[in-house]
Amino acid sequence: MKFQPWKLWAFGLIFLVWGISLPTVAAPKAKSPVVQSLPDGVIQDCENCPLLNLIPAGRFVLGSAASAREAEVTTGETGVVSIVIEKAFAMGRYEVTRAEYQAFVSATNRLSIGDCRVATANGFVRKSEASWETPGFNEPPTVYDPVVCVSWDDAHAYTDWLSQKTGHRYRLASETEWEYAARSGTSGARFFSAEDSDEWSLVSRACEYANVYDFSAYQFYHASIPHARCTDGAVGVVSVGHYKPNGFDLYDMLGNAREWLEDCYTASYVGRPTTGQEWVWGGCPQRVVRGGSFASRPAEARSAFRGHELQSFRQNDLGFRVVRELD
């Protein structure tokens, strides 16, 4: 085969561009996300209650077309469904924080249960000593980090407590409510980008909007999965509100911690309600989980991506946010 010098030059140029263009975001620092004066459309029912954003009623298309480049057909996200969100609702501006969850634990004397799976260089490893109080990160957690290592039952108990405390009905989001809120009026794979943050992108915008498995996390964990082509300095969860919000002013919808939802999980949308209503039945073994986390490859940090876990499951990339029904 004849040597072609231009190929060597081309590869050199690619690596030069890579080194120059890799987006960098300053390493996250713990800070309070709580605003001192609530802006229009934001609700807070008590001092230790989550901040809530008003989400308007509307229409959207749930799921991904089978032809979509990143669509995951095995989880049932394909086969799009037209949805009408009939009623406006309020949703957590942020994922529930450790401080907010601590208020619940202190008020109810709820036991802290361990046996949480923790991210390591060898993947997620079950550790009996890991719990929401000690979630197993190298850096000490802050009160503004999202609470993780909580089960669906833990999250549900928290929303029941908030309902009793405030006199308003709090709950977990339905799957249709969550995707509607995550899309916030967009129809692409991600609310911040339709194409340039997938696993084929040489440069990703993900680090501006979502704490996902990027180059920073890859350097720490060295997991053999694709990483976002950007770096934000984060290798675990970070304080909520660090990244840019979506069109409904919701933070961390596609990253930081995955989120428990109300719905039972089925690997198909066939038969599901075409409104914002949750899809549940007695004795379902698994619940839907949505949103990416610090350990999620780019293909999993999308508005339509679906996950699922057993109700008793705890992992240090899994938390939740709340919905409050409007009176």
C-alpha positions as a Markdown table, in Angstrom:
| # | Residue | x | y | z |
|---|---|---|---|---|
| 1 | Met | 0.0 | 0.0 | 0.0 |
| 2 | Lys | 1.4 | 3.4 | -1.0 |
| 3 | Phe | 2.1 | 5.8 | 1.9 |
| 4 | Gln | -0.2 | 8.9 | 1.9 |
| 5 | Pro | 1.3 | 11.8 | 3.9 |
| 6 | Trp | -2.0 | 13.6 | 4.0 |
| 7 | Lys | -3.5 | 11.0 | 6.2 |
| 8 | Leu | -0.9 | 11.6 | 8.9 |
| 9 | Trp | -1.5 | 15.3 | 8.7 |
| 10 | Ala | -5.3 | 14.8 | 9.0 |
| 11 | Phe | -5.0 | 12.7 | 12.1 |
| 12 | Gly | -2.7 | 15.3 | 13.6 |
| 13 | Leu | -5.2 | 18.0 | 12.9 |
| 14 | Ile | -8.0 | 16.0 | 14.5 |
| 15 | Phe | -6.1 | 15.6 | 17.7 |
| 16 | Leu | -5.0 | 19.2 | 17.7 |
| 17 | Val | -8.7 | 20.3 | 17.4 |
| 18 | Trp | -9.7 | 17.9 | 20.1 |
| 19 | Gly | -7.2 | 19.3 | 22.5 |
| 20 | Ile | -8.2 | 22.9 | 21.8 |
| 21 | Ser | -11.9 | 22.5 | 21.5 |
| 22 | Leu | -12.9 | 20.2 | 24.4 |
| 23 | Pro | -15.4 | 22.3 | 26.3 |
| 24 | Thr | -14.5 | 22.9 | 29.9 |
| 25 | Val | -16.8 | 23.9 | 32.7 |
| 26 | Ala | -15.5 | 25.0 | 36.1 |
| 27 | Ala | -15.6 | 22.2 | 38.7 |
| 28 | Pro | -18.8 | 22.4 | 40.7 |
| 29 | Lys | -18.7 | 24.0 | 44.2 |
| 30 | Ala | -21.3 | 23.5 | 46.9 |
| 31 | Lys | -23.7 | 26.4 | 47.0 |
| 32 | Ser | -27.3 | 27.0 | 48.0 |
| 33 | Pro | -29.7 | 26.8 | 45.1 |
| 34 | Val | -32.4 | 28.4 | 47.1 |
| 35 | Val | -33.5 | 31.8 | 45.8 |
| 36 | Gln | -34.0 | 34.6 | 48.4 |
| 37 | Ser | -37.1 | 36.0 | 46.7 |
| 38 | Leu | -39.3 | 33.6 | 44.8 |
| 39 | Pro | -39.8 | 34.6 | 41.1 |
| 40 | Asp | -43.2 | 34.5 | 39.4 |
| 41 | Gly | -44.4 | 30.9 | 39.0 |
| 42 | Val | -42.3 | 29.4 | 41.8 |
| 43 | Ile | -44.0 | 27.9 | 44.9 |
| 44 | Gln | -42.6 | 26.9 | 48.3 |
| 45 | Asp | -45.1 | 25.6 | 50.8 |
| 46 | Cys | -42.8 | 25.5 | 53.9 |
| 47 | Glu | -39.3 | 26.4 | 54.9 |
| 48 | Asn | -37.9 | 23.0 | 54.2 |
| 49 | Cys | -40.2 | 22.2 | 51.3 |
| 50 | Pro | -38.8 | 21.9 | 47.8 |
| 51 | Leu | -39.1 | 24.8 | 45.4 |
| 52 | Leu | -41.7 | 24.1 | 42.7 |
| 53 | Asn | -42.1 | 25.5 | 39.2 |
| 54 | Leu | -45.6 | 25.8 | 37.6 |
| 55 | Ile | -45.8 | 23.6 | 34.5 |
| 56 | Pro | -48.6 | 24.5 | 32.1 |
| 57 | Ala | -51.0 | 22.1 | 30.5 |
| 58 | Gly | -50.2 | 21.2 | 26.9 |
| 59 | Arg | -49.6 | 18.6 | 24.2 |
| 60 | Phe | -46.5 | 16.6 | 23.2 |
| 61 | Val | -45.3 | 13.4 | 21.6 |
| 62 | Leu | -44.1 | 10.8 | 24.0 |
| 63 | Gly | -41.2 | 8.5 | 23.0 |
| 64 | Ser | -38.9 | 8.2 | 20.0 |
| 65 | Ala | -39.5 | 7.2 | 16.4 |
| 66 | Ala | -38.0 | 3.8 | 15.6 |
| 67 | Ser | -35.8 | 5.5 | 13.1 |
| 68 | Ala | -34.3 | 7.9 | 15.7 |
| 69 | Arg | -30.5 | 7.5 | 15.8 |
| 70 | Glu | -30.3 | 6.8 | 19.5 |
| 71 | Ala | -33.6 | 5.2 | 20.1 |
| 72 | Glu | -33.5 | 2.2 | 22.5 |
| 73 | Val | -36.1 | -0.2 | 21.2 |
| 74 | Thr | -35.7 | -2.8 | 24.0 |
| 75 | Thr | -37.0 | -0.4 | 26.7 |
| 76 | Gly | -40.2 | 0.5 | 24.9 |
| 77 | Glu | -39.4 | 4.1 | 24.1 |
| 78 | Thr | -40.2 | 3.6 | 20.4 |
| 79 | Gly | -43.7 | 3.8 | 19.1 |
| 80 | Val | -44.6 | 7.4 | 19.7 |
| 81 | Val | -47.8 | 8.4 | 21.5 |
| 82 | Ser | -49.6 | 11.7 | 21.3 |
| 83 | Ile | -50.2 | 12.9 | 24.9 |
| 84 | Val | -52.5 | 15.7 | 26.2 |
| 85 | Ile | -51.4 | 17.0 | 29.6 |
| 86 | Glu | -54.9 | 18.2 | 30.7 |
| 87 | Lys | -54.0 | 19.9 | 33.9 |
| 88 | Ala | -51.2 | 22.3 | 34.9 |
| 89 | Phe | -49.1 | 21.0 | 37.8 |
| 90 | Ala | -46.1 | 22.1 | 39.9 |
| 91 | Met | -42.8 | 20.2 | 39.7 |
| 92 | Gly | -39.7 | 20.3 | 41.8 |
| 93 | Arg | -37.4 | 23.0 | 40.4 |
| 94 | Tyr | -34.5 | 20.8 | 41.6 |
| 95 | Glu | -34.1 | 17.2 | 42.6 |
| 96 | Val | -34.9 | 16.7 | 46.3 |
| 97 | Thr | -31.9 | 17.6 | 48.3 |
| 98 | Arg | -30.2 | 16.0 | 51.3 |
| 99 | Ala | -31.3 | 18.9 | 53.5 |
| 100 | Glu | -35.0 | 18.5 | 52.4 |
| 101 | Tyr | -34.9 | 14.7 | 53.0 |
| 102 | Gln | -33.2 | 15.2 | 56.4 |
| 103 | Ala | -36.1 | 17.3 | 57.5 |
| 104 | Phe | -38.4 | 14.4 | 56.7 |
| 105 | Val | -36.2 | 11.9 | 58.4 |
| 106 | Ser | -35.9 | 14.1 | 61.6 |
| 107 | Ala | -39.7 | 14.6 | 61.7 |
| 108 | Thr | -40.6 | 10.9 | 61.2 |
| 109 | Asn | -37.6 | 9.1 | 62.8 |
| 110 | Arg | -37.3 | 7.1 | 59.6 |
| 111 | Leu | -34.5 | 4.6 | 59.8 |
| 112 | Ser | -31.6 | 5.0 | 57.4 |
| 113 | Ile | -31.3 | 1.8 | 55.4 |
| 114 | Gly | -28.0 | 0.9 | 53.8 |
| 115 | Asp | -27.1 | -1.8 | 51.2 |
| 116 | Cys | -26.8 | 0.8 | 48.5 |
| 117 | Arg | -24.9 | 0.2 | 45.2 |
| 118 | Val | -22.0 | 2.6 | 44.8 |
| 119 | Ala | -20.2 | 3.7 | 41.7 |
| 120 | Thr | -16.6 | 2.5 | 41.5 |
| 121 | Ala | -13.9 | 1.9 | 38.9 |
| 122 | Asn | -15.3 | -1.6 | 38.7 |
| 123 | Gly | -18.9 | -0.5 | 38.1 |
| 124 | Phe | -21.6 | -0.3 | 40.7 |
| 125 | Val | -20.8 | -2.3 | 43.8 |
| 126 | Arg | -23.2 | -3.1 | 46.6 |
| 127 | Lys | -22.0 | -1.8 | 50.0 |
| 128 | Ser | -23.9 | -2.5 | 53.1 |
| 129 | Glu | -22.6 | 0.6 | 54.9 |
| 130 | Ala | -23.6 | 3.0 | 52.1 |
| 131 | Ser | -26.9 | 4.9 | 52.7 |
| 132 | Trp | -28.4 | 8.3 | 51.8 |
| 133 | Glu | -26.4 | 9.7 | 54.7 |
| 134 | Thr | -23.1 | 8.2 | 53.5 |
| 135 | Pro | -23.6 | 7.6 | 49.7 |
| 136 | Gly | -20.1 | 6.5 | 49.0 |
| 137 | Phe | -18.5 | 9.4 | 47.1 |
| 138 | Asn | -14.9 | 10.4 | 47.6 |
| 139 | Glu | -15.9 | 14.0 | 48.4 |
| 140 | Pro | -18.1 | 14.5 | 51.5 |
| 141 | Pro | -21.7 | 15.2 | 50.4 |
| 142 | Thr | -23.2 | 18.6 | 50.9 |
| 143 | Val | -26.7 | 19.5 | 52.1 |
| 144 | Tyr | -27.5 | 20.8 | 48.6 |
| 145 | Asp | -26.6 | 17.6 | 46.8 |
| 146 | Pro | -29.6 | 15.5 | 45.5 |
| 147 | Val | -30.4 | 12.8 | 48.0 |
| 148 | Val | -29.5 | 9.4 | 46.5 |
| 149 | Cys | -29.4 | 5.8 | 47.8 |
| 150 | Val | -33.2 | 6.1 | 48.4 |
| 151 | Ser | -35.7 | 3.5 | 47.2 |
| 152 | Trp | -39.0 | 4.1 | 45.6 |
| 153 | Asp | -40.7 | 3.4 | 48.9 |
| 154 | Asp | -38.4 | 6.0 | 50.6 |
| 155 | Ala | -39.4 | 8.6 | 47.9 |
| 156 | His | -43.1 | 7.7 | 48.3 |
| 157 | Ala | -42.9 | 8.0 | 52.1 |
| 158 | Tyr | -41.4 | 11.5 | 51.7 |
| 159 | Thr | -44.2 | 12.7 | 49.4 |
| 160 | Asp | -46.8 | 11.3 | 51.8 |
| 161 | Trp | -45.1 | 13.3 | 54.6 |
| 162 | Leu | -45.1 | 16.5 | 52.6 |
| 163 | Ser | -48.7 | 16.0 | 51.8 |
| 164 | Gln | -49.6 | 15.7 | 55.4 |
| 165 | Lys | -47.4 | 18.6 | 56.4 |
| 166 | Thr | -48.6 | 21.1 | 53.8 |
| 167 | Gly | -52.2 | 20.1 | 53.2 |
| 168 | His | -51.4 | 19.8 | 49.4 |
| 169 | Arg | -51.1 | 16.6 | 47.5 |
| 170 | Tyr | -47.5 | 15.8 | 46.8 |
| 171 | Arg | -46.4 | 12.7 | 44.8 |
| 172 | Leu | -43.9 | 11.4 | 42.3 |
| 173 | Ala | -44.3 | 12.5 | 38.7 |
| 174 | Ser | -46.1 | 10.2 | 36.1 |
| 175 | Glu | -43.9 | 9.1 | 33.2 |
| 176 | Thr | -45.8 | 11.4 | 30.8 |
| 177 | Glu | -45.6 | 14.4 | 33.1 |
| 178 | Trp | -41.8 | 13.8 | 33.5 |
| 179 | Glu | -41.1 | 13.6 | 29.7 |
| 180 | Tyr | -43.4 | 16.6 | 29.0 |
| 181 | Ala | -41.5 | 18.6 | 31.6 |
| 182 | Ala | -38.1 | 17.4 | 30.5 |
| 183 | Arg | -38.8 | 18.3 | 26.8 |
| 184 | Ser | -40.2 | 21.7 | 27.9 |
| 185 | Gly | -41.6 | 22.4 | 24.4 |
| 186 | Thr | -38.8 | 20.8 | 22.4 |
| 187 | Ser | -39.0 | 17.6 | 20.3 |
| 188 | Gly | -35.3 | 16.7 | 19.9 |
| 189 | Ala | -33.3 | 14.1 | 21.8 |
| 190 | Arg | -32.3 | 16.7 | 24.4 |
| 191 | Phe | -33.9 | 19.9 | 25.3 |
| 192 | Phe | -30.6 | 21.7 | 24.8 |
| 193 | Ser | -29.5 | 20.0 | 21.6 |
| 194 | Ala | -31.1 | 17.8 | 18.9 |
| 195 | Glu | -27.9 | 16.4 | 17.5 |
| 196 | Asp | -24.6 | 17.7 | 18.8 |
| 197 | Ser | -24.4 | 15.9 | 22.1 |
| 198 | Asp | -24.8 | 12.3 | 21.1 |
| 199 | Glu | -22.1 | 9.6 | 21.3 |
| 200 | Trp | -20.8 | 10.5 | 17.8 |
| 201 | Ser | -20.2 | 14.1 | 18.6 |
| 202 | Leu | -16.6 | 15.3 | 18.7 |
| 203 | Val | -17.7 | 18.2 | 21.0 |
| 204 | Ser | -20.7 | 18.0 | 23.3 |
| 205 | Arg | -22.7 | 20.8 | 25.0 |
| 206 | Ala | -23.8 | 18.3 | 27.7 |
| 207 | Cys | -21.5 | 19.7 | 30.4 |
| 208 | Glu | -23.4 | 23.1 | 30.3 |
| 209 | Tyr | -26.7 | 21.5 | 31.0 |
| 210 | Ala | -26.3 | 18.1 | 32.6 |
| 211 | Asn | -24.0 | 16.1 | 34.9 |
| 212 | Val | -23.4 | 13.0 | 32.8 |
| 213 | Tyr | -20.5 | 10.5 | 32.2 |
| 214 | Asp | -18.1 | 12.9 | 30.5 |
| 215 | Phe | -14.3 | 13.1 | 30.2 |
| 216 | Ser | -13.9 | 14.1 | 33.9 |
| 217 | Ala | -15.8 | 11.0 | 35.0 |
| 218 | Tyr | -14.1 | 8.8 | 32.5 |
| 219 | Gln | -10.7 | 9.9 | 33.9 |
| 220 | Phe | -11.8 | 8.8 | 37.3 |
| 221 | Tyr | -13.8 | 5.6 | 36.7 |
| 222 | His | -12.4 | 4.4 | 33.3 |
| 223 | Ala | -15.7 | 2.6 | 32.6 |
| 224 | Ser | -15.8 | 1.0 | 29.1 |
| 225 | Ile | -18.8 | 3.0 | 27.9 |
| 226 | Pro | -18.9 | 6.1 | 25.7 |
| 227 | His | -18.5 | 9.4 | 27.4 |
| 228 | Ala | -19.6 | 12.9 | 26.5 |
| 229 | Arg | -16.9 | 14.9 | 24.7 |
| 230 | Cys | -16.7 | 17.6 | 27.3 |
| 231 | Thr | -15.4 | 18.0 | 30.9 |
| 232 | Asp | -17.1 | 19.6 | 33.9 |
| 233 | Gly | -14.8 | 18.5 | 36.7 |
| 234 | Ala | -17.6 | 16.4 | 38.4 |
| 235 | Val | -17.2 | 12.6 | 39.1 |
| 236 | Gly | -20.3 | 12.2 | 41.3 |
| 237 | Val | -23.4 | 14.1 | 42.1 |
| 238 | Val | -23.0 | 17.8 | 42.6 |
| 239 | Ser | -25.2 | 20.5 | 44.3 |
| 240 | Val | -28.5 | 21.0 | 42.5 |
| 241 | Gly | -28.8 | 24.0 | 40.3 |
| 242 | His | -25.2 | 24.0 | 39.1 |
| 243 | Tyr | -26.0 | 23.5 | 35.4 |
| 244 | Lys | -28.3 | 25.5 | 33.1 |
| 245 | Pro | -32.1 | 24.8 | 33.3 |
| 246 | Asn | -34.5 | 23.7 | 30.5 |
| 247 | Gly | -37.3 | 25.8 | 29.0 |
| 248 | Phe | -39.5 | 25.3 | 32.1 |
| 249 | Asp | -36.7 | 26.4 | 34.4 |
| 250 | Leu | -36.2 | 22.9 | 35.7 |
| 251 | Tyr | -32.6 | 21.9 | 36.6 |
| 252 | Asp | -30.8 | 18.5 | 36.3 |
| 253 | Met | -33.6 | 16.8 | 34.3 |
| 254 | Leu | -31.1 | 14.9 | 32.1 |
| 255 | Gly | -28.2 | 14.4 | 34.6 |
| 256 | Asn | -26.9 | 14.4 | 38.1 |
| 257 | Ala | -29.2 | 11.7 | 39.6 |
| 258 | Arg | -31.7 | 9.5 | 37.9 |
| 259 | Glu | -35.3 | 9.9 | 39.2 |
| 260 | Trp | -38.0 | 7.6 | 40.5 |
| 261 | Leu | -41.4 | 8.0 | 38.9 |
| 262 | Glu | -44.8 | 6.8 | 40.0 |
| 263 | Asp | -45.6 | 4.5 | 37.0 |
| 264 | Cys | -45.2 | 0.8 | 36.9 |
| 265 | Tyr | -42.8 | -0.3 | 34.1 |
| 266 | Thr | -43.8 | -2.1 | 31.0 |
| 267 | Ala | -41.5 | -2.5 | 27.9 |
| 268 | Ser | -44.2 | -0.9 | 25.7 |
| 269 | Tyr | -46.4 | 2.1 | 25.6 |
| 270 | Val | -49.3 | 0.1 | 24.2 |
| 271 | Gly | -52.4 | 0.7 | 26.3 |
| 272 | Arg | -51.1 | 3.5 | 28.4 |
| 273 | Pro | -53.2 | 6.5 | 29.2 |
| 274 | Thr | -52.8 | 9.3 | 26.7 |
| 275 | Thr | -53.1 | 12.0 | 29.4 |
| 276 | Gly | -50.8 | 13.0 | 32.3 |
| 277 | Gln | -52.2 | 10.2 | 34.4 |
| 278 | Glu | -49.8 | 7.7 | 35.9 |
| 279 | Trp | -50.0 | 4.0 | 34.7 |
| 280 | Val | -50.1 | 1.8 | 37.8 |
| 281 | Trp | -51.6 | -1.4 | 39.1 |
| 282 | Gly | -51.4 | -3.5 | 42.2 |
| 283 | Gly | -48.3 | -5.5 | 42.8 |
| 284 | Cys | -46.2 | -4.3 | 39.9 |
| 285 | Pro | -42.6 | -5.4 | 40.5 |
| 286 | Gln | -40.7 | -2.5 | 38.9 |
| 287 | Arg | -41.1 | 1.3 | 38.7 |
| 288 | Val | -40.0 | 3.6 | 35.9 |
| 289 | Val | -36.8 | 5.6 | 36.3 |
| 290 | Arg | -36.1 | 8.6 | 34.1 |
| 291 | Gly | -33.3 | 11.1 | 33.5 |
| 292 | Gly | -29.5 | 10.5 | 33.3 |
| 293 | Ser | -27.0 | 10.7 | 36.0 |
| 294 | Phe | -23.3 | 11.3 | 36.5 |
| 295 | Ala | -22.7 | 7.7 | 35.5 |
| 296 | Ser | -24.9 | 7.8 | 32.3 |
| 297 | Arg | -23.5 | 7.5 | 28.9 |
| 298 | Pro | -24.8 | 10.2 | 26.4 |
| 299 | Ala | -27.4 | 7.9 | 24.9 |
| 300 | Glu | -29.0 | 7.6 | 28.3 |
| 301 | Ala | -29.1 | 11.3 | 28.9 |
| 302 | Arg | -32.1 | 12.0 | 26.6 |
| 303 | Ser | -35.7 | 13.1 | 27.2 |
| 304 | Ala | -37.2 | 9.9 | 25.9 |
| 305 | Phe | -34.8 | 7.4 | 27.5 |
| 306 | Arg | -36.5 | 5.0 | 29.9 |
| 307 | Gly | -35.1 | 3.0 | 32.8 |
| 308 | His | -36.6 | 0.8 | 35.5 |
| 309 | Glu | -35.7 | -0.6 | 38.9 |
| 310 | Leu | -37.2 | -2.7 | 41.6 |
| 311 | Gln | -39.0 | -0.6 | 44.2 |
| 312 | Ser | -36.5 | -1.6 | 47.0 |
| 313 | Phe | -33.5 | -0.8 | 44.8 |
| 314 | Arg | -30.9 | 1.8 | 46.1 |
| 315 | Gln | -28.0 | 3.2 | 44.1 |
| 316 | Asn | -25.9 | 6.3 | 44.6 |
| 317 | Asp | -27.0 | 7.8 | 41.2 |
| 318 | Leu | -30.7 | 7.4 | 41.9 |
| 319 | Gly | -32.9 | 10.0 | 43.7 |
| 320 | Phe | -36.2 | 11.8 | 42.9 |
| 321 | Arg | -38.1 | 15.1 | 42.5 |
| 322 | Val | -41.6 | 15.8 | 43.5 |
| 323 | Val | -44.9 | 16.9 | 41.8 |
| 324 | Arg | -47.5 | 18.9 | 43.6 |
| 325 | Glu | -51.1 | 19.0 | 42.3 |
| 326 | Leu | -52.6 | 22.4 | 42.0 |
| 327 | Asp | -55.7 | 23.2 | 44.1 |
